[in-house]
């Protein structure tokens, strides 16, 4: 069995950059709605701040992924962080000057959400250049855990305290966190020199979409992950009503419910490397979907806040572990020059699934009630996993890639590979071919 090598100094610098940036993000996630309460107590308008932060995501993801493949990723990431620094720093100055409004809150959240998606696309594309293939699961586990801990737990806790001290503090702190991240990133991300002078951005987008659609494993994987996001969004959209009306919890109790689920996310991300070593990528993803599906009916039938907390923690743990396995698997089979575009295609599916799931959850709950909707979400997810699991596991088994299986199943040597885009010489589209498999002159593949 191959010995694991250290993740390396560059990786830990990226880890630090993401950690400090996520800490600031968590602070403004609390700061924005608290600031909005100073202008309105309309629940829809306050919730609209979070919605505004998500609106541009599906539009930005694909172009951001293409830019991550066209440009030097190091300086693209630094530029994005500096833009976020300028945005939040300028907004903090407006707050200090008393030049603020509800519309300004919406506008800042709108632009900040787009820049966050662009950063996520570019940083995910850079990870495979920092670690060897068999360490991708461990690397993504560490990155997800520090991101979740900073944003979902520590940042939010500090943000609430900071806002109580002075409303400008969370936004000023987030601006400084982006500046600190921009200072760290140049020593973390290696230079890449893509040659895109002969193509247009639209051509690059088409090339990435074609590669994604012609790869049978990525098609199945993308569909499964989007479905998980859809059903999770159905549940999360109803969670505040479920907690306060069905479980008769106070607002503080609802906050505790969210806090417990955040702990599940972090534990799942940290445990994903160990789980992958036992089950492999395919079964990690399948088990994540099944465990999440089982947790939703528990919510539907229980009247105990403790049982509901446990179910949500299990769901969060499973989804976090499955996400790490899915991201590492995708990164391991995509060529370096396509990492941004193919990764952003998957992200676009997820970003579209979330609002659609929230909308569907609201409409179905209005028609049949909250608890039956939670039960339906679990049943739909379980049915999809039963249908998709055999195909997903089969595609992964035939891949023969280090990230696909358990360590004892990994090959000792990683051969040079060619990713086939078109059906040639009997090789299926998306096939990962060893260097010994001859490709004809003028093949449509990448090395």
N, C-alpha and C positions, 0 to 999 in steps of 0.2 A: 504494500500500500504506500502511495506517495506521501512523503512528509510535507505538511503544510509549511509554507514560507511565511514570514511576517508580512503584514499588510503594507508596511513601508512608511517612510516619513511623509511622502507626498499625500498618501491617503489620509493620514492623521491630521494633516493641515486642512484638507477638504472637510474632514469631520469637524474640526474646530470652527471653520468658517460657517458651516451649516448650523452648528450648535449655537453660536453667538447670534446668528441671524434669526434662528427660530425663537430664541428667547425674546427678542424684540417683537417678533410677529405675535407671540402669545400675549404680550402686553397690549398691543393695539387691538387684538381681537376682543379684549375686555373694554378697552378704552372707547372704541367706536360706538357700541350700543349705549354705554353710559353717557357719552357725549350727546348722542341723539336724544336721550331722555330729557336733556335740558331744553329741547325745542318742541318735543311732542311726547304724549303718552299713548298715542295710537299704536297698538301692538303691530299692526301691519306695516306702518311706516318705520318703526324701530327694526323689525325683522327685515325690512327692505334694504337696510344697510348691508346685511350679510348677502342678500340676493345680488345686490349691485356688485359685490366683490367676485361673484361667480359668473356674471353674464358674459364677459369677454373670453373666458377660458376656452370654450370650444372653438372660438374663432381664431384665437392666438396660437393654439398648440401646434397646428400643422406648419404655419409659416415659421414659428420659433424653432421647430425641429429642423426645417430646411436650412435656416440660418446657422444652426449649430453644426451642420455638415458643410456649409459653404465657407464659413468664417473660422478664424482662429478661436477655438472654444475658450481658451484662457481669457482673452481680452473681451470676448462677448460676455462672459460671466462677470468680469470686472465692470464692464459698462452698465450691465443691468443693475448691479448693486449700487453703482454711483447714481444712476437714475432714481432708484428707490430712496437713496440718501437725500437727493435734491428734492424729491417729492415730499417726503416726510419732514425734512428740515424746513422747507418752505411753509408747509402746513403748520408746523410748530410755531414759526414766526407769526403767522396769521393769527393763531390762537392767542399768542402773547399780545398782539396788537388789537385784539378784540374784533378782528375781521373774519367772522365765521358765520356759518348758517347750515341748515339741514342739507341744502343743495350742495354745499361744499363738502360735507361729509360723504354724501353719495358719490360725488365726483372723484374724491381721493380714493375711496374704497374701490371704485370702478377701475381706475388706472392701476392701483396697487395690485389688484387681483390679476390683471393681465400680465404685469411684470413678474409676479410670483410664478405664474404658469410658464413663462418664458425661461425663467431661471431653472425651474424644475426640469424642463426638457433638456436644456443644455448641460446641466450638472449630471443628469442620468446618462447622457451620451458620453460624458468624459470618464465615468467610473471604469469601464473596461480598459482604459489606457493606463490606469493606476495600479491594477492588481492582475495577477494571472487568473486564467479562467476558473480554476478549481477553487479560488478564493472569492468568487463573485457573491456567493450566498453570504459568506461571513461579512464581506464588505457592506453589502446592502442591509444586512442585519444591524450593523453598527450605525450606519447612516440613518436608517429609519428610527432606531431607538433614540438617538440624540435629538432628531427632529421632533419626534412625538413628545419626548420629555420636556424639551424647551418650549414648544408651542402649546401643548395641551395641559401641562401641569405647572411647571415652574413659572413660565412666562405669564400665564393667566393669574396665578396667585400673586405674583409681584405686581402685575398690572393693576389689579384692583386696589392694592395698598397705595401704589404710586398715584393713581387717579384721585384717591381720597386726599392725598397730600397736595397735589396740584394737577389740574386736568391736562396740562401740557406735558407732564413728565413722561407718560407712556409713549407719546409720539416722538418726543425728542430722543428718548432712549432707543426707540426702534431705528430712528435715523442714524444714530451713532453706531448701532449694531451693523447696519449695512456698510458703513464706512470701515468698520473693523474687518468685516468679511472681505471687502474689496482689497484691503491691505494684505490679507492672508493668501488670497487666491492665486496671485502670480507665482508664489513658491509652491503651490499645490498642483496646479494643472499644467501638464507638459504642452509645449507648442505642437500644434498640428498645422500642416501646410496644405490644405485642400486646394485642388486645382479645378476651380469652377468657372474659369473665365469664359469658357466656350458654351456655357449653358445659362439658361434663365432660371429664376426662382420657380416659375411655373413648371418648367421642364423637370427640375429637381423634385418638386412635389409629386408629379406624375410618376417619376421613377421610383420614389419611395412607396407610393400607393400600390404600384404594380408589384413591387417586391413583397409587400405585406400580403396582398391579395393572392399571390401565386404560391405563398408558402403555406402548405396545409396545416402545419402545427400552429403557426401564428394565427391563422384564421380561427381555429378551434379555441386556442388560448384566449384570444381577444374576445370571442363570444362569451366564453365562460366568465371571464373577469367582468365584462360589461353587465352580465346578468346578475352577478353577485352585487355589483354596485347598485343596480336597479332595485333589487329586493331590500338591500340595506337602507336605501334612501326612502323606500316606502315606510319602513319601520321608524327611522329617525324623524321623518316628517310628522309622525303621530306621537312621538315620545312625550312631548310636553303635555299634551292632552291626556295621554294614557296615564302618566304619573300623577297629574293633579286631579283628574276626574275619576279614573278607574281605581287607582291605588290610594287616592285621597292624601297625597303627599303635599307638604308645604313647598314653597319655592326653594327653601334651603334643602329640603329633602330631594328635590329634583336636581339641584346642584350636586348633591352627594351621588346621585345616580350617575350623572355624567362623569364625575371624578372617578368612580369605580371602573367605568368602562374605559376611561383613559389609562388606568393602571393595566387593564387587560391588553390594551394596544402595545404598551411598552414591554410587558412581559412576553407577549407573542413575538415582537420584533427581536428581543434578546434571545429567545429560545429557538428562533427559526433555524439557526445554523445547526444546533443539536438535533432538532427534528428532521432536518434535511439529511443528516448523516444516518438517520435510522430508516426513514421512509423514502427518500429520494424526492425529486421535484414533483413528479406526477401525483403521487399519493399525498404529498403535503397540500397540493392545491385541491384535490378531491376531498380530503378529510376536512379542510378548511370550509369548503362549501357545505358539506354535510353537517358539520357541527354548528355552523351558523344557521342552517335551515332548521335544525332541531331546537335551537334556542328560541326562535320566534313563536312556535306553539306554546312553549313554556310561559312566555309573556302573555299569551292569549288566555291561558287557563288559570294562572295564579292570581291570588289576591294578596300575596305576601311581598312587601317591598324588598325583603332580603332575597327571596327567590328570584325576583325580577333583576336585582343587582347582580346576582350570580349568573343569570342567563346572559345579561348584557356583557359582563366581563368575559364569559366564555366566547361569545360571538366576536368581541373585539380581539381577543387573543388569537382566535382562529383566522380571522381576516388578515391580521397583521402578519402572521406566519405564512399564510398562503400568498400574500402580496410579495413578500421577499422572495419566495421561491419562484413566482411567476416572473418578476423583474429580472432576476439573475438568469433564469432560463432564456428569456428573450435576449438579453445582452450577450449571452454566450453563443448564439447562433447567427447574430446579425453582423455583417462586416463593419469594420470601423467607420468607413465612409458613409454608412447608412444608419448609424446608431440614432442620430437625431430624428430623422424622418420616420423610421419605423417605430421608435419609442413614442413619438408624438401621435402617431396613428392610434396606438393603444390608449394613450391618455385622452385623446379626443372622444373615443368610445365611452370611456369612464365619465368624462365631463358631461357628455350628452345624457348618459344613463341616470345621473343623479337628479337633474331637474325633472326628467320624465317620470322617474320613480316617485318623487315627492308629489308631483301632480296626480299621478295615478293613485297614490295612497290617499290623498285628500278626497278625490272623487269617489273611490270605492268605500272609504270610511263613511262618507256622507250618505251613501246608499245603503250599506249593510251594517255599519257600526265599526268601532275601533278594534275590538277583539277579533271579530271574524276576519277583518282585513289582515291583522297580524298572523292569524292562522293561515290565511290564503297565501301570504308572502312566503311562509315556511314551506307550504306544500308545492308552490310553483318552483321555488329554488331547489327543493329536493328532487322534483321530477326532472328538471333540467340537468342536474348533476348525474342522475341515473342514466339519462340519455347520452350525455356528452362524455362521461367518464371513460367508457371503453375506448372511444375514439382518441381522446386525449392521451390516455396511457399507452395506447398502441403507437401513436405518433412519436411519443417520447422514447419508448423502448427501441424503436428503429433508428433513432437519432444517433445513438452511440457516442454521445458527447459527455465530457466530464461532469457537467452540472446536472445532467439528466438523471443519473442514478445515484445509488449509495456509493460511498468511497471504495468499498471492496469490489464494486462493479466497474470502477473507472479504469481506463487504459493507462498503462505506465507511460506511454509516449503519446503526445498530442501531435498527430500528423498535420502538415499544412493542408488547409482545406479550401475548396472552391464552392461558392454558393451559386447554384444554377438557377437562372431566372426563367429559362424557357425549356420546353421539352426537347431535349436533344440526345441522340444516341441512346434512347430508351431510358434516360434519367428523368425522373419526374421533376416538375418545377418546385423549387424550394429545397431540392435534395442537397445534402451536405456531402461533397465528394472529397475523398482523399486525394493527395497529389498523384497517387499511382493510377487513378482513373483518368484516362486521357480524354481531354475535351478537344473538339475540332477547332481549327483555326477560325478566329472571328467569333468565338463563343460569347454568349451574353452573360458572363459571370464576373465575379469580383474575387480578387485575391487580397 
